[in-house]
Amino acid sequence: MKRTHNTQAAWRHCRYAYLWLALLAGAGVVQAQEQTAQEQAPAAETGAVAGLQEVVVTATRREQSLSKVPISVSALTQEALDQRGIKDFSEVARFTPGVNFDNSGTNNISIRGISGTGGAGTTGIYIDDTPIQMRALAFNPDEALPKSFDLDRIEVLRGPQGTLFGSGSEGGTVRYITTQPSLTKTSIYSRAELATTEGGDPSYEAGIAVGGPLVDGKLGARITVWYRRDGGWIDHVDPYTGSVDDSNANHEESALFRLAFLWAPSDKWSVTPSFYYQDRKEHNTSNYWPLYSNPGDNHFASADPNERHSPDKFYLPALKIQGDLGSVTLISNTSFYHRENTTGYEATLYNLGYYQTQNAAPIFCNPAVSQYCASIGASPWLVPFPLLDGNGLHVPGVDYRASGSSVQNGQENLTQEIRLQSSDPNARLVWTTGIFANENRQTYLEQIHDPMLNQLTEAVLGAPYTDVFCYLDSSGNCTGPAVFDPNYPEDSYFLRTSSKDTQLAVFGEATYGLTDQLKLTVGARYSHMKYSFNTLTGGPQLYAPTRGGSGNNSENAFTPKVSVQYQMDTSDMFYATYAKGFRPGGANNPIPAAACPTDFPNFGFDHVGTDSGGSLGTFSSDSVKSYEVGAKNNFNNRVRIATSIYYIQWNNIQQLIVPPVCQISFIANTGNATVKGADLQADFSVTSAFTVELALGYTQARYTEDFRFAPPCAAGQAPPGCAVDPRPLVADGNAIVSSSSETGGGQPTAPFTASLALEYHFPVFARDTFLRVDGQYEAHAKWPTAGLDPNTSQYQTVNYTLPSTTFVSARGGMQFGQVSLQAFVDNLTDSHKITDYNWTINPLVSGVSRLQRDYTFRPRTFGITVIFRE
């Protein structure tokens, strides 16, 4: 059972949140008391929905009503986010058709089945006009996850957005639009929350944003400060003793600060400098061991030998200049995005799993093949089984723990965009054109810190690690002991990479009214991109001396768009769109043959690298062609429906390949696929007080051909040039991988998603009161990925299809003047369905089980939220 928490400690966690809640609630009551009875009566009706409200978006880089934009767009304002209790994009995805979010830690976003676990991103991610998505240089490409406090809205654009948003927006684009300063109006927004999770620690937050004129009509400012602590609910257990050493270890803290000014030197020009800072700290990962857990009692525990702290912070200074040139508007955006993120994987479990595979593929020092090994009196090593299996760790004679792995990602992104666009939105010809320049520098440092390696080999094999690991030549002979690199002491493996992406693009899009009802939109973007990298890798696990590598490529891309829009009447619009998306290629880090002696021959090559004779040194760009028809219909402002049907061709797909045994990943182009699907969003104003929201998405994203690195070996043949395993890497009909957590093998996009919301407003004591229930359903996969298909070389017998899931939340509240007091329950049914999983390395010996670790929803959570708006 979980450890009983000290009452005083719990109070220390909660007292500031209680104080903030009390202050906000008190302010609301005072204001409410000041209102007269005449003022209160209409207030009871303000929450009643007389009709559906329109949202203004900038999906086409200019303001338009959502119902008039010929694009599949979902938009949630800050009020809508608060009404649903949304804190970040992991929860936005539940309400958006055709969108999947990887909750295992990578924050990978899949839109319409277009998702890449390696290389450049497939989804454009923007804060205002700054792209912040990153390139996956190797393992664990965690995307930044901006928090949803003091946002004007979040927009999700589905389908390729290559014309206006450039490379990386193959599947779509996510835009975080911040609240801007005002020159004329003062506004305050504040939110505080206190919640408790069954079987876990309390969570709380407090934040405030204030904006308004400093010099009326000339200078305005807005400042935002916010903090949140999400209490943990998974204990950390010592894997050797089974005792809890850190209760509710997976807690997380987030802080946000933003400052923006708006200066209007004249009535035609404005200058908006801003600074955005976010700091997010995860104390431990949110996976658990079924071996030590009882989900039915909300008892979750992880016995990973090392806790993994994951700090993630970024800052973004930006400058926007806008000028009215008469019939033309000039907009310039300059920004610098800096991010530092540390993540990783469980190094002890990886090491033990990897080392014990050496029995099946002996590459330890062996006198039968090495004169060097014979000279030091070595004997063939046999690792006693099991060091690690489905029942935990079994290391004889030593409490072995690698001191963890770390993956440090750094990103510096300098962006300049200048746009010219027509000023009259009602003109027959409306156009936007511009230039875009970007330099994105990234660093990557992956380390397996292994200070107890020598103790391990002494305990298990009776020899120092320098007698066990050796450098292997091309014939597999030992040429000397494999020792720690002096620059990375005690790292049994390290990989350091730095890269630079530069991009220069010109783009334009124009919409011409052929008639009053029929419009034609034509757009295009021409981009020139360069990519270069330098890498250094080493450590005893590679069985090779430290080696460096470098690579570069450059390419041009043309991404056109053609759309026809027919406005049948003021309430009904139909459109058809063709668009192309693009993602640049790149280069792989070197992996010597000895590091993957089982996997590489099965695939049909000997090593990965950019050196002469290397295999898979580089990977090429991929692209999508999308065909979509859609409609947006409004029936008397009581029923509003947006529908679309799409067909996408995805060519030369970049994907991350994780070899089943050595698990040192690389990126490769893995063939072609098609995506077929449809989505629907509907809002129903059933009465003036009762609304219903419905979102449905169907996606079928599948390969259309077998893919192999090499043909199967004939009798007498041997790699490289042919594959020992005759099965393809991916097979015709396999689902595209949407997410991959460590060694989970990858999960496909859910073929069907649905969300349903019911909201009812009614007066209580002459105050607007509401009740809301949200439910989201995600269907289990219909088609297997390669890791789930026994007809492919990536298949692993332990993998299985995730179950379908249902997540329900409820929220109710009452309005007190400008304060909204709300109570909520998340995960109302206390669902514990598995949402992802991973396994330790296949030991390649029959009868030896593998350790499983799972992910699931946070247990049922009760809370109170207080929101103040003025």
Secondary structure as UniProt FT lines:
FT   HELIX           7..34
FT   HELIX           37..46
FT   STRAND          56..57
FT   TURN            59..60
FT   STRAND          64..65
FT   HELIX           66..68
FT   STRAND          72..77
FT   HELIX           78..84
FT   HELIX           89..92
FT   HELIX           93..95
FT   TURN            97..98
FT   STRAND          99..101
FT   TURN            103..106
FT   STRAND          109..111
FT   TURN            112..113
FT   STRAND          123..127
FT   TURN            128..129
FT   STRAND          130..131
FT   STRAND          151..158
FT   HELIX           162..165
FT   TURN            167..168
FT   STRAND          172..178
FT   STRAND          187..197
FT   TURN            198..199
FT   STRAND          202..215
FT   TURN            216..218
FT   STRAND          219..230
FT   STRAND          235..237
FT   TURN            239..241
FT   STRAND          244..246
FT   TURN            247..248
FT   STRAND          252..263
FT   STRAND          269..282
FT   HELIX           290..292
FT   HELIX           295..297
FT   STRAND          301..302
FT   STRAND          310..324
FT   STRAND          328..343
FT   HELIX           347..356
FT   HELIX           357..359
FT   TURN            367..369
FT   HELIX           371..375
FT   TURN            376..377
FT   STRAND          388..389
FT   TURN            390..391
FT   STRAND          392..393
FT   TURN            396..397
FT   STRAND          405..422
FT   TURN            425..426
FT   STRAND          429..449
FT   TURN            451..452
FT   HELIX           453..461
FT   HELIX           465..468
FT   STRAND          470..472
FT   TURN            474..475
FT   STRAND          478..481
FT   TURN            486..487
FT   TURN            489..490
FT   STRAND          491..513
FT   STRAND          518..538
FT   HELIX           540..542
FT   STRAND          547..569
FT   TURN            570..571
FT   STRAND          572..583
FT   STRAND          586..587
FT   HELIX           593..595
FT   TURN            597..598
FT   HELIX           599..603
FT   TURN            612..613
FT   STRAND          618..619
FT   STRAND          622..635
FT   TURN            636..638
FT   STRAND          639..651
FT   STRAND          654..657
FT   TURN            660..662
FT   STRAND          666..669
FT   STRAND          673..685
FT   STRAND          690..703
FT   TURN            715..716
FT   TURN            732..733
FT   STRAND          737..739
FT   TURN            742..743
FT   STRAND          747..748
FT   STRAND          752..764
FT   TURN            765..766
FT   STRAND          767..778
FT   HELIX           786..788
FT   TURN            790..791
FT   TURN            793..794
FT   TURN            797..798
FT   STRAND          805..816
FT   TURN            817..818
FT   STRAND          819..826
FT   TURN            828..829
FT   STRAND          834..839
FT   TURN            846..847
FT   STRAND          852..856
FT   STRAND          861..869
//
